[in-house]
Amino acid sequence: MSPHQPFKLEFERLVSRNDSRRSSATSDYCGLYPEDHAAASRTCCKQFVRPVPHYACSLIVRDDWRDMMTLKCQNRSRSAAAAAVDKQINSFILPQLRSLRRKYIGSVDPSLPVFPPQRVYDRDRRPWERISSATDCFSLCHNDLGPQNIFVCPDTFEIVGIIDWEFAGFFPPYFELPLWKVFDWRDEQELYGEANPRELSFFGLKAEDLKDCIPPP
């Protein structure tokens, strides 16, 4: 990818260029609830030191940033970036997410319906129950912390931004799968397959209970 080629992001975006001009564009995909994306982004902006961009449904993307998927084509860069990002996720990002807790599941904005992770929701778009607990056992989960959603500085591999928050919400901490370690589609599907029984069990369901709106591959 050319260093001056805009990144493809969901929602309206503002692409910052070296000459300080900005141009707006939209992508082919928009999340189901931009309000969910915005609510999660606003909350994280207030609570976190970094790295959520301070724009509700927009993002400033500098030409010298790369998402981890872009680095995929450079094997040495990808390997080094993966190790650096894994360390940052475990020492910095996850502790921040897990410090935000609540007694019931669902979006950061409680006025919105409950949306489980997309890997579950796509298979059954029923009205999902807002499960509650007597304790603050549900933590904020991004639910799609894959390499395509993590932006790093290509020189230092420091995480500079995390995008795609439309399925973020409060869930059991184990809902946050280590997708940042996965660059291969088959490995991703294997990770989903391992998590599926555990996540469905939380809702009191089994795989055969799903309507399969979008059948798994």
N, C-alpha and C positions, 0 to 999 in steps of 0.2 A: 504494500500500500504506500502510495506517495505520502511524504510527510505533510503535504498540503491538502490531501484529500479529506473532505469532511467525514467524520464518523457518522454512521447511521444509528440514530437513537429514536426511542419512542417519544411521542408528544412533540410539541413545538420545541425547536432547539435554536440556540444562538451559537454560531460557530465563530470563535474569536480568531482572527487572522493576524499575521505578523505586522500588517500595516494598520492594526487597531480598528479596522472596519468590522462590522458585524452583518451577517446575513442570516435570515430565518428560513427554516425548511421544515417539512414534516416527513415522517417515514411511512411505510406501508402498514405498520402495525401500531395500534393504540390499545392500551390496557382497557380492561372491562370497566374499571372505575378509576378515572383520573383523580377523583377525590381521595381515594385510598392512597394512591401514590403521593399526592400532595400532603396528606395528613402525616404519613410516615416520614416524609422528607422534612417537614416543618419540625416535628418532634425531635428528630435526630440532629437537626441543625442547632436546636436549642440545647440539647443534652450533651452532644459529642464535641470533643476538641477538634476532631476531623474524622472522616474524610467525606462527609456528605455535602455535595455542592449546595450552596445557599440560594437555590432557586427552586420554587415549588414544582412546577412542571416544565422547567426550562433548564438548560445546562450550558455553561460556558466550557467549551472544549478547546484547549490550547493545542497548537500544532505540534508541540513537543511532548504531548502525552500519548500513550498507547494503551489499548486494552490488552489483557493478557492473551486473548485469542489472536490479536495481530502479531504478537511475538511468537506465536506458534510456528511460523514459517522459519524462524531462526532458532535452530535447535539449542545452541549454547545459551542464547538469551532466554529462551523459554525455560530451560532447566534452572538457570540461576534465578529467574524471576519467580518460578514456582516455589523454590525453597525460601526466598525472601518473603513472598506473600504469605506462605503458610505460617512462617514465624510471626508476621505482623497480625494475621487473622487471629491466631491463638493467644498472643500476648496482649493485643490491644483492641481489636475489633469485637471479638466475641465477649470479652469481659464488659465492654460498654453496652452491647446489646442486652446481655443478661443482667445488667444492673437495673434495667427498666422492666418492672414487673407489675402484674395485675392479677386479680382474682378470677377473671373470666377471659375466654378466648375471643379472637376476632380482630378486626381492624383497629388501628390506633384511634380512629374516629368511631366511637361506639354507636353512632347513628346509622352506620353502614351495615349491610348484612354480613354474616360470617362467610369468608372465603378461605377455605383451606389452601395449601400450596397448589399451584396450577397442575402439578402431576396428579393430584387427587381430584381437583375440581373439574378438570377436563373430562374425566371419566364418569362423573355423575354431578349434574348441576341442580341437585335437589336443594331445598332450603336447609342449610346446615344449622344444627342446634348450637346455641351459644352456651357451651359447657362452662360451668363455674365451679369454684372450689372455695373452701373455707380459708385458705391461705394464698398468699401471692406466689403461686407456683408456676405461673405462666410468664415467660419472658419474651421480649421482642425478638422476632425472627425475621430475617430478610426473605428467606425461603427460595432464593434463587442466586446464591452467591457463587455463580459460575465465572469462569475466566473472562467471558464476554462482557460481564458487568463490573469488572474491577479494572480501574484505570491506574496505571503506574507510570512513574518517570522512567524512561528507557535507560537512563544512565545509572540510576541508583536503585531502581525497582521499588522505590517508596510508593505506597498506595496514596494516590492523590484524589481519588473519587470512586464512589460506588453508586451505581445507577439501578434503575428498574425495580422500584419499590412497590409496585401495584399489588403484589400479593403478600406484602409484609404485614405482620400482625403479631398478636400475643398468642403463643402456643407453647406446648412442652418444649424445653430446650433441644430435645433430640430431633425435632422437626428441622433444625438447621443442619442439613446434610453437608459434608465437606466437598461441595461441588467445585471449589476452587482448585482442587487437586486433579480434576478430571478434564482431559482435553480430547478424549476419544468418545464418540457417540455410543459405542458398545459398552464402554466402561460406565458411562452415565446411566444407561439403561439398567445395567447390573446393579448399580447403587440404588436406583429407584426400586428395582425388584426386591432388594433386601429390606428396604425401608417400608415398602407397601403394607405388609401384614401388621407391622407395628403401628403405623399411622392409622390404618383402618380400625384396628383394635381400640384405639383411643376413642373413636366415634361409635364403638360397639358394632362395627361392621366387618364383613368378610368380603373377599374379592367378588364372590358370586352375588353379593347384594348390590353391586354397582350396575348402573344403567348403560355404562360404556358409551357415553355420548361421542367420545373420540376414542376408538378402540386402541389399546396399547399395541406397539409394534410387535 
